[in-house]
């Protein structure tokens, strides 16, 4: 029986965003999203933890080569979102509210095709030191 192990890669990116529902009034957006609805956006220092679970390869002893995982995260996530305004600079959030929950789902959807069915993937995204989300649960 193969042993399944989880490995983790921690990354960091900075991004600005504004939480806003264009179908709502300005007042309702302010009521629901508070300072996160600021007209001029606001930013976070996001901490991203990518969890990959799979079987240990007998030849390498790896679940996945962490250098390859690091390169993949940099190419697909960090280069795309770091120092960007998520609402204005990315296609992923042109019509999707960039909440931490939605950002985590988008990150998962960007990474999963490159990992295929060989691995289970989980994203943990810290928006602040105390607030984080996980997908999938």
C-alpha positions in Angstrom: 0.0 0.0 0.0 1.4 3.4 -1.0 1.8 6.1 1.6 0.0 9.4 1.0 1.7 12.5 2.3 0.9 16.2 2.1 3.6 18.7 1.2 3.2 22.5 1.5 4.5 25.5 -0.4 4.2 28.9 1.3 4.2 32.0 -0.9 3.4 35.7 -0.5 1.9 38.3 -2.7 0.6 41.9 -2.3 -2.5 43.0 -4.1 -5.2 45.7 -3.9 -8.9 45.1 -4.3 -12.3 46.5 -3.7 -15.3 44.5 -2.6 -18.3 45.8 -4.4 -21.5 44.4 -5.9 -22.4 46.6 -8.9 -26.1 45.5 -8.6 -26.4 47.1 -5.2 -26.7 50.8 -4.2 -23.6 52.6 -3.0 -25.2 52.6 0.5 -25.8 48.9 0.6 -22.2 48.2 -0.6 -20.9 50.5 2.2 -23.2 48.7 4.7 -22.1 45.2 3.7 -18.5 45.7 2.8 -17.5 48.6 5.1 -14.0 49.9 4.5 -13.4 47.1 2.0 -15.6 49.0 -0.3 -13.4 52.1 -0.4 -13.7 53.9 -3.8 -9.9 54.0 -4.1 -9.4 50.3 -3.2 -7.2 48.9 -0.3 -4.5 46.3 -0.2 -3.4 43.1 1.6 -0.2 41.2 2.1 -1.6 37.8 1.2 0.0 34.6 2.5 -0.7 31.6 0.3 -0.2 28.0 1.4 -0.5 25.4 -1.3 -1.1 21.9 0.0 -0.5 19.0 -2.4 -1.3 15.4 -1.3 -0.2 12.3 -3.1 1.7 9.1 -3.0 5.4 9.1 -2.4 7.3 8.2 -5.6 9.5 5.2 -4.9 12.3 6.4 -7.2 12.6 10.0 -5.9 11.1 9.8 -2.4 9.0 12.9 -3.3 5.3 13.4 -3.5 6.1 16.2 -5.9 9.3 18.1 -6.6 8.9 21.2 -4.5 11.0 23.3 -6.9 8.6 22.4 -9.7 5.7 23.3 -7.5 7.3 26.6 -6.5 7.9 27.4 -10.2 4.3 26.6 -11.0 2.9 28.8 -8.2 5.2 31.6 -9.2 4.2 31.4 -12.9 0.5 30.9 -12.5 -0.3 32.9 -9.3 2.4 35.2 -8.1 3.3 36.7 -11.5 -0.4 37.1 -12.2 -1.5 38.7 -8.9 1.5 40.3 -7.1 1.4 44.1 -7.0 -1.8 44.2 -9.0 -5.2 45.7 -8.5 -7.2 42.6 -8.7 -10.4 44.4 -9.8 -8.6 46.4 -12.6 -5.5 44.4 -13.6 -6.7 40.8 -13.8 -9.3 39.1 -16.0 -10.2 36.7 -13.3 -11.8 39.4 -11.2 -13.3 41.7 -13.9 -16.8 40.4 -13.0 -16.0 38.4 -9.8 -15.9 40.1 -6.4 -12.3 39.5 -5.2 -13.1 38.3 -1.7 -10.6 36.0 0.0 -13.0 33.1 -0.7 -13.2 33.9 -4.4 -9.4 34.4 -4.7 -8.8 31.0 -3.1 -11.1 29.3 -5.6 -9.5 31.1 -8.5 -6.0 30.1 -7.3 -7.2 26.5 -7.0 -8.7 26.6 -10.5 -5.5 28.0 -12.0 -3.2 25.4 -10.4 -5.3 22.2 -10.5 -5.1 21.6 -14.3 -1.3 21.5 -14.0 -1.4 19.0 -11.2 -4.0 16.7 -12.8 -5.7 13.9 -11.0 -2.5 12.5 -9.5 -2.6 15.0 -6.6 -5.2 16.4 -4.2 -4.9 20.2 -3.9 -5.9 22.5 -1.2 -5.5 26.3 -1.0 -5.2 28.2 2.3 -5.1 32.0 1.8 -4.4 34.4 4.6 -5.8 37.9 3.9 -4.7 39.1 7.3 -2.8 37.4 10.1 -6.2 36.4 11.7 -8.4 35.9 8.7 -7.9 33.1 6.3 -9.9 30.8 4.0 -9.4 27.2 2.7 -10.6 25.6 -0.5 -11.7 23.0 -1.0 -12.8 22.0 2.5 
